[in-house]
Amino acid sequence: MAYFSTFETRDKLILLYCLQVSGLKLTETDLLHIALDNCWMNYFDFARVTAELKDAGMVETENRPQGDLLVLTAQGREILD
């Protein structure tokens, strides 16, 4: 029996969890490297899932000189609780 209805659901939860437990504000590039280095998903899945999380209001982007930071929103934290 599968734990997740789709890989997409799993991928979204992985990214939300990484943002929650990191204790840091991560750039999209940082999060991409974490996902790729751990073989959790490929670049195309990462790009799709990240866009969907933004569209759903679970993460927000903060523009900073070092890159766009991804920030977990209250809605994103609620999903993890």
For each residue, the residues with C-beta under 8 A, 3 or more apart:
1:
2: 5
3: 10
4: 7 9 10 13
5: 2 9
6: 9 10
7: 4 10 11 41 45
8: 11 12 45 48 49 52
9: 4 5 6 12 13
10: 3 4 6 7 13 14
11: 7 8 14 15 40 41 45 46 49
12: 8 9 15 16 49 52 53 58
13: 4 9 10 16 17 79 80
14: 10 11 17 18 35 40 41
15: 11 12 18 19 31 35 46 49 50 53 59
16: 12 13 19 20 53 58 59 72 76 79 80
17: 13 14 20 21 80
18: 14 15 21 22 26 31 34 35
19: 15 16 22 26 31 59 70 71 72 76
20: 16 17 72 76 77 80
21: 17 18
22: 18 19 26
23:
24:
25: 62 69 70 71
26: 18 19 22 30 31 34 69 70
27: 30 31 64 66 67 68 69 70
28: 31 32 50 61 67 68 70
29: 32 33 67
30: 26 27 33 34 67
31: 15 18 19 26 27 28 34 35 46 50 70
32: 28 29 35 36 43 46
33: 29 30 36 37
34: 18 26 30 31 37 38
35: 14 15 18 31 32 38 40 41 46
36: 32 33 39 40 41 42 43 46
37: 33 34
38: 34 35
39: 36
40: 11 14 35 36
41: 7 11 14 35 36 45 46 49
42: 36 45 46
43: 32 36 46 47
44: 47 48
45: 7 8 11 41 42 48 49
46: 11 15 31 32 35 36 41 42 43 49 50
47: 43 44 50 51
48: 8 44 45 51 52
49: 8 11 12 15 41 45 46 52 53
50: 15 28 31 46 47 53 54 59 70
51: 47 48 54 55
52: 8 12 48 49 55 56
53: 12 15 16 49 50 56 58 59 76
54: 50 51 57 58 59 60 61
55: 51 52
56: 52 53 75
57: 54 60 73 75 76
58: 12 16 53 54 72 73 75 76 79
59: 15 16 19 50 53 54 70 71 72 73 76
60: 54 57 70 71 73
61: 28 54 68 69 70 71
62: 25 68 69 71
63: 68 69
64: 27 67 68 69
65:
66: 27
67: 27 28 29 30 64
68: 27 28 61 62 63 64
69: 25 26 27 61 62 63 64
70: 19 25 26 27 28 31 50 59 60 61
71: 19 25 59 60 61 62
72: 16 19 20 58 59 76 77
73: 57 58 59 60 76 77
74: 77 78
75: 56 57 58 78 79
76: 16 19 20 53 57 58 59 72 73 79 80
77: 20 72 73 74 80 81
78: 74 75 81
79: 13 16 58 75 76
80: 13 16 17 20 76 77
81: 77 78
